[in-house]
Structures are given as structure tokens and as C-alpha cells.
Amino acid sequence: MGILKAFVASLLVSLFVFQLAQAFHPTQLEDASVGAYTPAPTPAKIDCGKACAARCILSKRPNLCNRACGTCCGRCNCVPPGTSGNYESCDCYAQMTTRGNKKKCP
């Protein structure tokens, strides 16, 4: 009879320890923590080659246009629509300048 009581007691202790371990599992703590940092989803990278080819198709100097556009696109991850203008759709692209304070991006 004493062995049965010892077995039941050890079983209850094991069950208690198991439940305690589940309650303090690291994934449970991360989800329950207040103010946990969750990084913002990163926007998908655009295909700068295609976007700049469309932007520079009517340029008189397409190689120069593609090179400048590619640099701007790589830094800003956007290219304004159309072959010129439309800078309001991509602020970063519009604000980049050369050393001489001229617009860098075509």
C-alpha cells in the first residue's frame, strides 16, 4: 500500500513539473510579454532593371539614365511611373542630388 501512495505522489509531482514547464516555455513568454518587438514587414524588392529600362526608354543617353536610375532604385526601392516626372510618387527618388545639387535620378 505504501508503494502505491509513493507512485501516485511521484506521478502528481511529475505532472505538476510538466505543467509548470509548459507555462514558462520560451515561446509562451515571448508571445505574452508586453511591448514585445515585432519587426515591420519589409516591402518586396522591385526589379530595378525592368523599372529603369521602362523609365529610360526615351532618354537621349540611355546608358547614363539606366546607371543613375539603377543607383536611385537600389537605394530607394522605387522608381516613379512613366518616362519622366511623377517624382511625387517616390520621395526618396526625388530628393537624391549630385555633388552639384542637381537631381541625381532621371
N, CA, C and O atoms as CSV, one atom per row, in Angstrom:
chain,resi,resn,atom,element,x,y,z
A,1,MET,N,N,0.811,-1.181,0.000
A,1,MET,CA,C,0.000,0.000,0.000
A,1,MET,C,C,0.866,1.260,0.000
A,1,MET,O,O,0.503,2.257,-0.625
A,2,GLY,N,N,2.004,1.226,0.693
A,2,GLY,CA,C,2.912,2.362,0.751
A,2,GLY,C,C,3.553,2.640,-0.600
A,2,GLY,O,O,3.816,3.794,-0.939
A,3,ILE,N,N,3.805,1.589,-1.372
A,3,ILE,CA,C,4.414,1.756,-2.698
A,3,ILE,C,C,3.428,2.450,-3.640
A,3,ILE,O,O,3.834,3.278,-4.456
A,4,LEU,N,N,2.163,2.127,-3.537
A,4,LEU,CA,C,1.138,2.729,-4.380
A,4,LEU,C,C,1.014,4.219,-4.090
A,4,LEU,O,O,0.888,5.015,-5.020
A,5,LYS,N,N,1.047,4.614,-2.807
A,5,LYS,CA,C,0.976,6.028,-2.442
A,5,LYS,C,C,2.206,6.784,-2.955
A,5,LYS,O,O,2.091,7.914,-3.428
A,6,ALA,N,N,3.363,6.164,-2.859
A,6,ALA,CA,C,4.592,6.798,-3.350
A,6,ALA,C,C,4.539,6.968,-4.868
A,6,ALA,O,O,4.983,7.989,-5.393
A,7,PHE,N,N,4.000,5.975,-5.574
A,7,PHE,CA,C,3.873,6.049,-7.029
A,7,PHE,C,C,2.924,7.170,-7.437
A,7,PHE,O,O,3.233,7.946,-8.341
A,8,VAL,N,N,1.769,7.259,-6.776
A,8,VAL,CA,C,0.780,8.303,-7.079
A,8,VAL,C,C,1.363,9.679,-6.771
A,8,VAL,O,O,1.171,10.619,-7.542
A,9,ALA,N,N,2.073,9.803,-5.650
A,9,ALA,CA,C,2.679,11.085,-5.286
A,9,ALA,C,C,3.726,11.504,-6.316
A,9,ALA,O,O,3.768,12.669,-6.712
A,10,SER,N,N,4.571,10.570,-6.754
A,10,SER,CA,C,5.584,10.915,-7.757
A,10,SER,C,C,4.943,11.248,-9.094
A,10,SER,O,O,5.448,12.094,-9.831
A,11,LEU,N,N,3.839,10.593,-9.412
A,11,LEU,CA,C,3.112,10.882,-10.648
A,11,LEU,C,C,2.533,12.297,-10.604
A,11,LEU,O,O,2.613,13.035,-11.586
A,12,LEU,N,N,1.951,12.672,-9.462
A,12,LEU,CA,C,1.403,14.016,-9.317
A,12,LEU,C,C,2.493,15.082,-9.382
A,12,LEU,O,O,2.295,16.130,-9.998
A,13,VAL,N,N,3.621,14.830,-8.764
A,13,VAL,CA,C,4.743,15.782,-8.819
A,13,VAL,C,C,5.243,15.928,-10.251
A,13,VAL,O,O,5.529,17.038,-10.698
A,14,SER,N,N,5.350,14.819,-10.970
A,14,SER,CA,C,5.804,14.865,-12.362
A,14,SER,C,C,4.829,15.661,-13.224
A,14,SER,O,O,5.244,16.446,-14.077
A,15,LEU,N,N,3.533,15.456,-12.999
A,15,LEU,CA,C,2.517,16.191,-13.752
A,15,LEU,C,C,2.601,17.684,-13.458
A,15,LEU,O,O,2.484,18.509,-14.365
A,16,PHE,N,N,2.807,18.032,-12.180
A,16,PHE,CA,C,2.936,19.427,-11.790
A,16,PHE,C,C,4.157,20.077,-12.450
A,16,PHE,O,O,4.070,21.195,-12.958
A,17,VAL,N,N,5.278,19.383,-12.439
A,17,VAL,CA,C,6.506,19.907,-13.054
A,17,VAL,C,C,6.309,20.074,-14.560
A,17,VAL,O,O,6.768,21.060,-15.136
A,18,PHE,N,N,5.641,19.133,-15.194
A,18,PHE,CA,C,5.383,19.222,-16.635
A,18,PHE,C,C,4.532,20.441,-16.955
A,18,PHE,O,O,4.843,21.177,-17.891
A,19,GLN,N,N,3.460,20.671,-16.193
A,19,GLN,CA,C,2.595,21.829,-16.415
A,19,GLN,C,C,3.343,23.131,-16.155
A,19,GLN,O,O,3.150,24.118,-16.866
A,20,LEU,N,N,4.194,23.131,-15.141
A,20,LEU,CA,C,4.990,24.316,-14.845
A,20,LEU,C,C,5.951,24.622,-15.989
A,20,LEU,O,O,6.134,25.782,-16.357
A,21,ALA,N,N,6.561,23.588,-16.548
A,21,ALA,CA,C,7.478,23.769,-17.679
A,21,ALA,C,C,6.735,24.296,-18.899
A,21,ALA,O,O,7.271,25.130,-19.629
A,22,GLN,N,N,5.525,23.833,-19.133
A,22,GLN,CA,C,4.726,24.319,-20.262
A,22,GLN,C,C,4.348,25.787,-20.074
A,22,GLN,O,O,4.336,26.553,-21.038
A,23,ALA,N,N,4.044,26.176,-18.851
A,23,ALA,CA,C,3.631,27.558,-18.570
A,23,ALA,C,C,4.765,28.543,-18.815
A,23,ALA,O,O,4.517,29.678,-19.222
A,24,PHE,N,N,6.002,28.128,-18.576
A,24,PHE,CA,C,7.135,29.029,-18.731
A,24,PHE,C,C,8.007,28.683,-19.933
A,24,PHE,O,O,9.205,28.967,-19.937
A,25,HIS,N,N,7.417,28.080,-20.934
A,25,HIS,CA,C,8.147,27.765,-22.163
A,25,HIS,C,C,8.519,29.072,-22.849
A,25,HIS,O,O,7.701,29.992,-22.844
A,26,PRO,N,N,9.716,29.210,-23.444
A,26,PRO,CA,C,10.151,30.479,-24.045
A,26,PRO,C,C,9.190,31.041,-25.080
A,26,PRO,O,O,9.020,32.258,-25.144
A,27,THR,N,N,8.560,30.214,-25.882
A,27,THR,CA,C,7.635,30.751,-26.888
A,27,THR,C,C,6.408,31.333,-26.220
A,27,THR,O,O,5.848,32.311,-26.715
A,28,GLN,N,N,5.980,30.764,-25.121
A,28,GLN,CA,C,4.843,31.304,-24.387
A,28,GLN,C,C,5.206,32.668,-23.796
A,28,GLN,O,O,4.393,33.592,-23.811
A,29,LEU,N,N,6.428,32.786,-23.277
A,29,LEU,CA,C,6.840,34.042,-22.671
A,29,LEU,C,C,6.991,35.145,-23.706
A,29,LEU,O,O,6.650,36.294,-23.426
A,30,GLU,N,N,7.492,34.829,-24.891
A,30,GLU,CA,C,7.661,35.839,-25.931
A,30,GLU,C,C,6.321,36.370,-26.382
A,30,GLU,O,O,6.167,37.574,-26.586
A,31,ASP,N,N,5.340,35.482,-26.542
A,31,ASP,CA,C,4.028,35.911,-27.005
A,31,ASP,C,C,3.310,36.736,-25.950
A,31,ASP,O,O,2.566,37.660,-26.283
A,32,ALA,N,N,3.526,36.410,-24.684
A,32,ALA,CA,C,2.802,37.061,-23.614
A,32,ALA,C,C,3.484,38.330,-23.130
A,32,ALA,O,O,2.870,39.099,-22.390
A,33,SER,N,N,4.715,38.576,-23.513
A,33,SER,CA,C,5.429,39.730,-22.990
A,33,SER,C,C,4.829,41.021,-23.525
A,33,SER,O,O,4.413,41.102,-24.681
A,34,VAL,N,N,4.795,42.016,-22.670
A,34,VAL,CA,C,4.216,43.305,-23.027
A,34,VAL,C,C,5.275,44.115,-23.769
A,34,VAL,O,O,6.433,44.157,-23.355
A,35,GLY,N,N,4.883,44.748,-24.851
A,35,GLY,CA,C,5.795,45.583,-25.607
A,35,GLY,C,C,6.842,44.801,-26.375
A,35,GLY,O,O,7.935,45.309,-26.624
A,36,ALA,N,N,6.526,43.583,-26.750
A,36,ALA,CA,C,7.482,42.768,-27.490
A,36,ALA,C,C,7.744,43.406,-28.847
A,36,ALA,O,O,6.824,43.921,-29.483
A,37,TYR,N,N,8.981,43.373,-29.284
A,37,TYR,CA,C,9.371,43.953,-30.565
A,37,TYR,C,C,9.020,43.001,-31.683
A,37,TYR,O,O,9.474,41.857,-31.698
A,38,THR,N,N,8.226,43.458,-32.605
A,38,THR,CA,C,7.939,42.689,-33.810
A,38,THR,C,C,8.346,43.560,-34.989
A,38,THR,O,O,7.774,44.630,-35.194
A,39,PRO,N,N,9.327,43.116,-35.764
A,39,PRO,CA,C,9.802,43.948,-36.875
A,39,PRO,C,C,8.723,44.124,-37.928
A,39,PRO,O,O,7.918,43.227,-38.176
A,40,ALA,N,N,8.725,45.290,-38.538
A,40,ALA,CA,C,7.769,45.580,-39.599
A,40,ALA,C,C,8.113,44.743,-40.821
A,40,ALA,O,O,9.288,44.499,-41.095
A,41,PRO,N,N,7.115,44.307,-41.546
A,41,PRO,CA,C,7.409,43.519,-42.741
A,41,PRO,C,C,8.145,44.374,-43.769
A,41,PRO,O,O,7.775,45.524,-44.007
A,42,THR,N,N,9.161,43.822,-44.360
A,42,THR,CA,C,9.924,44.561,-45.350
A,42,THR,C,C,9.206,44.506,-46.692
A,42,THR,O,O,8.725,43.450,-47.102
A,43,PRO,N,N,9.136,45.641,-47.373
A,43,PRO,CA,C,8.477,45.625,-48.675
A,43,PRO,C,C,9.288,44.794,-49.666
A,43,PRO,O,O,10.511,44.695,-49.566
A,44,ALA,N,N,8.590,44.210,-50.608
A,44,ALA,CA,C,9.244,43.371,-51.611
A,44,ALA,C,C,10.162,44.233,-52.472
A,44,ALA,O,O,9.801,45.352,-52.834
A,45,LYS,N,N,11.336,43.724,-52.798
A,45,LYS,CA,C,12.272,44.440,-53.667
A,45,LYS,C,C,11.709,44.459,-55.085
A,45,LYS,O,O,11.233,43.445,-55.594
A,46,ILE,N,N,11.774,45.623,-55.706
A,46,ILE,CA,C,11.305,45.706,-57.095
A,46,ILE,C,C,12.452,45.334,-58.029
A,46,ILE,O,O,13.620,45.363,-57.642
A,47,ASP,N,N,12.104,44.992,-59.241
A,47,ASP,CA,C,13.105,44.672,-60.262
A,47,ASP,C,C,13.578,45.989,-60.862
A,47,ASP,O,O,12.940,46.532,-61.763
A,48,CYS,N,N,14.699,46.500,-60.360
A,48,CYS,CA,C,15.205,47.803,-60.795
A,48,CYS,C,C,15.568,47.808,-62.275
A,48,CYS,O,O,15.399,48.823,-62.949
A,49,GLY,N,N,16.061,46.692,-62.782
A,49,GLY,CA,C,16.435,46.635,-64.196
A,49,GLY,C,C,15.257,46.912,-65.111
A,49,GLY,O,O,15.360,47.710,-66.043
A,50,LYS,N,N,14.140,46.256,-64.845
A,50,LYS,CA,C,12.938,46.461,-65.664
A,50,LYS,C,C,12.346,47.847,-65.456
A,50,LYS,O,O,11.937,48.509,-66.410
A,51,ALA,N,N,12.302,48.283,-64.188
A,51,ALA,CA,C,11.720,49.590,-63.893
A,51,ALA,C,C,12.533,50.702,-64.542
A,51,ALA,O,O,11.963,51.645,-65.091
A,52,CYS,N,N,13.861,50.602,-64.487
A,52,CYS,CA,C,14.712,51.639,-65.079
A,52,CYS,C,C,14.716,51.564,-66.604
A,52,CYS,O,O,14.827,52.592,-67.272
A,53,ALA,N,N,14.599,50.372,-67.156
A,53,ALA,CA,C,14.518,50.251,-68.619
A,53,ALA,C,C,13.259,50.957,-69.123
A,53,ALA,O,O,13.292,51.632,-70.152
A,54,ALA,N,N,12.150,50.799,-68.395
A,54,ALA,CA,C,10.910,51.480,-68.794
A,54,ALA,C,C,11.039,52.985,-68.599
A,54,ALA,O,O,10.523,53.760,-69.403
A,55,ARG,N,N,11.718,53.399,-67.547
A,55,ARG,CA,C,11.883,54.824,-67.250
A,55,ARG,C,C,12.799,55.502,-68.269
A,55,ARG,O,O,12.573,56.659,-68.625
A,56,CYS,N,N,13.815,54.806,-68.735
A,56,CYS,CA,C,14.847,55.409,-69.587
A,56,CYS,C,C,14.690,55.085,-71.076
A,56,CYS,O,O,15.597,55.372,-71.857
A,57,ILE,N,N,13.583,54.507,-71.479
A,57,ILE,CA,C,13.429,54.057,-72.866
A,57,ILE,C,C,13.489,55.210,-73.876
A,57,ILE,O,O,13.940,55.013,-75.004
A,58,LEU,N,N,13.045,56.400,-73.488
A,58,LEU,CA,C,13.045,57.532,-74.416
A,58,LEU,C,C,14.213,58.488,-74.197
A,58,LEU,O,O,14.278,59.540,-74.833
A,59,SER,N,N,15.137,58.133,-73.304
A,59,SER,CA,C,16.247,59.014,-72.987
A,59,SER,C,C,17.212,59.132,-74.166
A,59,SER,O,O,17.399,58.180,-74.923
A,60,LYS,N,N,17.830,60.324,-74.316
A,60,LYS,CA,C,18.845,60.519,-75.349
A,60,LYS,C,C,20.152,59.822,-74.962
A,60,LYS,O,O,20.960,59.479,-75.826
A,61,ARG,N,N,20.349,59.617,-73.669
A,61,ARG,CA,C,21.544,58.926,-73.169
A,61,ARG,C,C,21.096,57.762,-72.285
A,61,ARG,O,O,21.171,57.855,-71.059
A,62,PRO,N,N,20.632,56.667,-72.893
A,62,PRO,CA,C,20.035,55.576,-72.124
A,62,PRO,C,C,20.999,54.899,-71.145
A,62,PRO,O,O,20.574,54.482,-70.067
A,63,ASN,N,N,22.278,54.781,-71.490
A,63,ASN,CA,C,23.225,54.147,-70.566
A,63,ASN,C,C,23.401,54.963,-69.289
A,63,ASN,O,O,23.401,54.416,-68.187
A,64,LEU,N,N,23.550,56.277,-69.451
A,64,LEU,CA,C,23.678,57.164,-68.302
A,64,LEU,C,C,22.395,57.152,-67.473
A,64,LEU,O,O,22.442,57.098,-66.244
A,65,CYS,N,N,21.265,57.201,-68.144
A,65,CYS,CA,C,19.971,57.183,-67.470
A,65,CYS,C,C,19.788,55.887,-66.679
A,65,CYS,O,O,19.372,55.927,-65.521
A,66,ASN,N,N,20.092,54.748,-67.286
A,66,ASN,CA,C,19.940,53.460,-66.613
A,66,ASN,C,C,20.873,53.338,-65.405
A,66,ASN,O,O,20.491,52.777,-64.378
A,67,ARG,N,N,22.089,53.861,-65.528
A,67,ARG,CA,C,23.041,53.782,-64.424
A,67,ARG,C,C,22.556,54.627,-63.234
A,67,ARG,O,O,22.563,54.166,-62.093
A,68,ALA,N,N,22.138,55.862,-63.516
A,68,ALA,CA,C,21.653,56.743,-62.443
A,68,ALA,C,C,20.353,56.197,-61.840
A,68,ALA,O,O,20.177,56.197,-60.622
A,69,CYS,N,N,19.467,55.744,-62.689
A,69,CYS,CA,C,18.201,55.191,-62.216
A,69,CYS,C,C,18.432,53.949,-61.367
A,69,CYS,O,O,17.771,53.760,-60.346
A,70,GLY,N,N,19.363,53.108,-61.784
A,70,GLY,CA,C,19.662,51.895,-61.035
A,70,GLY,C,C,20.192,52.199,-59.646
A,70,GLY,O,O,19.836,51.518,-58.684
A,71,THR,N,N,21.039,53.213,-59.530
A,71,THR,CA,C,21.555,53.624,-58.229
A,71,THR,C,C,20.424,54.125,-57.342
A,71,THR,O,O,20.323,53.752,-56.174
A,72,CYS,N,N,19.578,54.971,-57.908
A,72,CYS,CA,C,18.466,55.536,-57.136
A,72,CYS,C,C,17.467,54.453,-56.741
A,72,CYS,O,O,16.977,54.439,-55.612
A,73,CYS,N,N,17.174,53.573,-57.643
A,73,CYS,CA,C,16.230,52.493,-57.375
A,73,CYS,C,C,16.762,51.563,-56.286
A,73,CYS,O,O,16.010,51.130,-55.412
A,74,GLY,N,N,18.043,51.261,-56.339
A,74,GLY,CA,C,18.640,50.390,-55.339
A,74,GLY,C,C,18.582,50.984,-53.942
A,74,GLY,O,O,18.398,50.258,-52.966
A,75,ARG,N,N,18.737,52.297,-53.839
A,75,ARG,CA,C,18.699,52.955,-52.533
A,75,ARG,C,C,17.274,53.185,-52.045
A,75,ARG,O,O,17.006,53.088,-50.847
A,76,CYS,N,N,16.363,53.486,-52.956
A,76,CYS,CA,C,15.001,53.871,-52.572
A,76,CYS,C,C,13.978,52.753,-52.725
A,76,CYS,O,O,12.903,52.817,-52.130
A,77,ASN,N,N,14.295,51.736,-53.509
A,77,ASN,CA,C,13.378,50.632,-53.800
A,77,ASN,C,C,12.085,51.128,-54.442
A,77,ASN,O,O,11.009,50.582,-54.200
A,78,CYS,N,N,12.205,52.163,-55.254
A,78,CYS,CA,C,11.057,52.626,-56.031
A,78,CYS,C,C,11.556,53.440,-57.222
A,78,CYS,O,O,12.634,54.034,-57.183
A,79,VAL,N,N,10.756,53.454,-58.267
A,79,VAL,CA,C,11.013,54.252,-59.462
A,79,VAL,C,C,9.678,54.864,-59.850
A,79,VAL,O,O,8.682,54.147,-59.948
A,80,PRO,N,N,9.633,56.191,-60.078
A,80,PRO,CA,C,8.365,56.808,-60.454
A,80,PRO,C,C,7.849,56.241,-61.782
A,80,PRO,O,O,8.645,55.858,-62.639
A,81,PRO,N,N,6.542,56.187,-61.954
A,81,PRO,CA,C,5.992,55.674,-63.213
A,81,PRO,C,C,6.245,56.642,-64.364
A,81,PRO,O,O,6.472,57.832,-64.146
A,82,GLY,N,N,6.206,56.139,-65.552
A,82,GLY,CA,C,6.390,56.969,-66.739
A,82,GLY,C,C,7.846,57.141,-67.109
A,82,GLY,O,O,8.734,56.573,-66.473
A,83,THR,N,N,8.086,57.942,-68.160
A,83,THR,CA,C,9.445,58.142,-68.648
A,83,THR,C,C,10.098,59.395,-68.077
A,83,THR,O,O,11.308,59.570,-68.223
A,84,SER,N,N,9.331,60.269,-67.431
A,84,SER,CA,C,9.896,61.449,-66.767
A,84,SER,C,C,8.869,62.004,-65.788
A,84,SER,O,O,7.684,61.676,-65.846
A,85,GLY,N,N,9.357,62.853,-64.886
A,85,GLY,CA,C,8.460,63.468,-63.910
A,85,GLY,C,C,7.902,62.466,-62.915
A,85,GLY,O,O,8.538,61.458,-62.605
A,86,ASN,N,N,6.715,62.751,-62.422
A,86,ASN,CA,C,5.997,61.911,-61.455
A,86,ASN,C,C,6.800,61.657,-60.181
A,86,ASN,O,O,6.646,60.607,-59.557
A,87,TYR,N,N,7.653,62.599,-59.788
A,87,TYR,CA,C,8.514,62.411,-58.626
A,87,TYR,C,C,7.726,62.315,-57.318
A,87,TYR,O,O,8.233,61.775,-56.335
A,88,GLU,N,N,6.507,62.827,-57.292
A,88,GLU,CA,C,5.726,62.810,-56.054
A,88,GLU,C,C,5.388,61.389,-55.584
A,88,GLU,O,O,5.060,61.186,-54.415
A,89,SER,N,N,5.468,60.420,-56.479
A,89,SER,CA,C,5.152,59.044,-56.091
A,89,SER,C,C,6.324,58.344,-55.399
A,89,SER,O,O,6.159,57.250,-54.859
A,90,CYS,N,N,7.503,58.967,-55.413
A,90,CYS,CA,C,8.677,58.364,-54.775
A,90,CYS,C,C,9.558,59.478,-54.212
A,90,CYS,O,O,10.453,59.976,-54.896
A,91,ASP,N,N,9.301,59.865,-52.966
A,91,ASP,CA,C,10.007,61.000,-52.356
A,91,ASP,C,C,11.516,60.794,-52.291
A,91,ASP,O,O,12.284,61.706,-52.598
A,92,CYS,N,N,11.936,59.614,-51.898
A,92,CYS,CA,C,13.371,59.328,-51.784
A,92,CYS,C,C,14.055,59.539,-53.138
A,92,CYS,O,O,15.116,60.160,-53.216
A,93,TYR,N,N,13.454,59.032,-54.173
A,93,TYR,CA,C,13.987,59.129,-55.534
A,93,TYR,C,C,14.119,60.600,-55.936
A,93,TYR,O,O,15.104,60.992,-56.562
A,94,ALA,N,N,13.131,61.404,-55.577
A,94,ALA,CA,C,13.100,62.815,-55.968
A,94,ALA,C,C,14.112,63.648,-55.198
A,94,ALA,O,O,14.584,64.659,-55.717
A,95,GLN,N,N,14.460,63.257,-53.981
A,95,GLN,CA,C,15.321,64.076,-53.135
A,95,GLN,C,C,16.804,63.803,-53.302
A,95,GLN,O,O,17.620,64.544,-52.754
A,96,MET,N,N,17.180,62.774,-54.032
A,96,MET,CA,C,18.612,62.481,-54.214
A,96,MET,C,C,19.219,63.494,-55.178
A,96,MET,O,O,18.652,63.785,-56.231
A,97,THR,N,N,20.392,64.032,-54.799
A,97,THR,CA,C,21.063,65.026,-55.647
A,97,THR,C,C,22.520,64.637,-55.865
A,97,THR,O,O,23.082,63.825,-55.130
A,98,THR,N,N,23.110,65.228,-56.882
A,98,THR,CA,C,24.524,65.022,-57.180
A,98,THR,C,C,25.340,65.982,-56.312
A,98,THR,O,O,24.781,66.744,-55.524
A,99,ARG,N,N,26.650,65.938,-56.463
A,99,ARG,CA,C,27.512,66.850,-55.711
A,99,ARG,C,C,27.242,68.317,-56.077
A,99,ARG,O,O,27.458,69.218,-55.266
A,100,GLY,N,N,26.780,68.537,-57.280
A,100,GLY,CA,C,26.473,69.893,-57.736
A,100,GLY,C,C,25.045,70.305,-57.430
A,100,GLY,O,O,24.558,71.275,-58.011
A,101,ASN,N,N,24.360,69.611,-56.545
A,101,ASN,CA,C,22.976,69.873,-56.147
A,101,ASN,C,C,21.988,69.810,-57.314
A,101,ASN,O,O,20.983,70.521,-57.320
A,102,LYS,N,N,22.274,68.968,-58.286
A,102,LYS,CA,C,21.317,68.710,-59.369
A,102,LYS,C,C,20.638,67.389,-59.069
A,102,LYS,O,O,21.168,66.567,-58.321
A,103,LYS,N,N,19.463,67.183,-59.650
A,103,LYS,CA,C,18.759,65.912,-59.428
A,103,LYS,C,C,19.604,64.765,-59.942
A,103,LYS,O,O,20.081,64.790,-61.077
A,104,LYS,N,N,19.787,63.756,-59.098
A,104,LYS,CA,C,20.572,62.600,-59.479
A,104,LYS,C,C,19.759,61.633,-60.303
A,104,LYS,O,O,20.257,61.032,-61.255
A,105,CYS,N,N,18.501,61.487,-59.929
A,105,CYS,CA,C,17.671,60.444,-60.528
A,105,CYS,C,C,16.877,60.980,-61.719
A,105,CYS,O,O,16.260,62.042,-61.636
A,106,PRO,N,N,16.898,60.240,-62.823
A,106,PRO,CA,C,16.181,60.691,-64.014
A,106,PRO,C,C,14.672,60.565,-63.863
A,106,PRO,O,O,13.929,60.905,-64.783
